[in-house]
Amino acid sequence: MENQVNKFARFLKDESGATAIEYGLIAAAIGLMLVAVLPNLRIALNDVYVAVTTGVGTVQP
């Protein structure tokens, strides 16, 4: 019986599951942030590519 009590006490002290949940929450937050930021980044990069293409197209050999 005491062995079961020790196992239960060790189970209550084990924080590895909490750490995994914390990492999962961090990954989810980063994912949401990327979903929010990437459309704006795509528009900005497209503007840069258009400017570079326009600049290269107007160069006289």
Wavefront OBJ file of the C-alpha trace (Angstrom):
o trace
v 0.000 0.000 0.000
v 2.812 2.394 0.819
v 4.340 1.787 -2.614
v 1.111 3.036 -4.213
v 1.180 6.132 -2.011
v 4.763 6.842 -3.106
v 3.814 6.434 -6.755
v 0.884 8.802 -6.307
v 3.088 11.357 -4.543
v 5.639 11.187 -7.379
v 2.827 11.590 -9.905
v 1.632 14.763 -8.171
v 5.157 16.210 -8.129
v 5.832 15.388 -11.800
v 5.697 18.574 -13.873
v 6.717 17.156 -17.265
v 3.127 17.208 -18.503
v 2.762 20.853 -17.506
v 5.928 21.663 -19.421
v 4.574 19.969 -22.545
v 1.339 21.944 -22.255
v 3.307 25.184 -21.876
v 5.318 24.414 -25.010
v 2.086 23.651 -26.831
v 0.607 26.995 -25.802
v 3.753 28.821 -26.929
v 3.638 27.043 -30.314
v -0.049 27.943 -30.713
v 0.660 31.603 -29.889
v 3.481 31.732 -32.435
v 1.207 30.123 -35.027
v -1.537 32.680 -34.448
v 0.989 35.493 -34.643
v 2.271 34.176 -37.990
v -1.260 33.934 -39.357
v -1.831 37.564 -38.387
v 1.496 38.909 -39.706
v 2.127 36.974 -42.924
v -0.568 38.633 -45.096
v 0.897 42.077 -44.344
v 4.413 40.795 -44.951
v 3.335 39.335 -48.300
v 1.948 42.700 -49.394
v 5.123 44.517 -48.333
v 7.370 42.017 -50.127
v 5.241 42.233 -53.245
v 5.685 46.021 -53.238
v 9.467 45.569 -52.980
v 9.532 43.098 -55.875
v 7.409 45.413 -58.026
v 9.759 48.328 -57.273
v 12.827 46.255 -58.119
v 11.246 44.932 -61.318
v 10.260 48.438 -62.363
v 13.747 49.760 -61.595
v 15.459 46.970 -63.522
v 13.074 47.400 -66.441
v 13.904 51.090 -66.829
v 17.693 50.651 -66.920
v 19.215 51.578 -70.267
v 22.015 49.312 -71.541
l 1 2 3 4 5 6 7 8 9 10 11 12 13 14 15 16 17 18 19 20 21 22 23 24 25 26 27 28 29 30 31 32 33 34 35 36 37 38 39 40 41 42 43 44 45 46 47 48 49 50 51 52 53 54 55 56 57 58 59 60 61
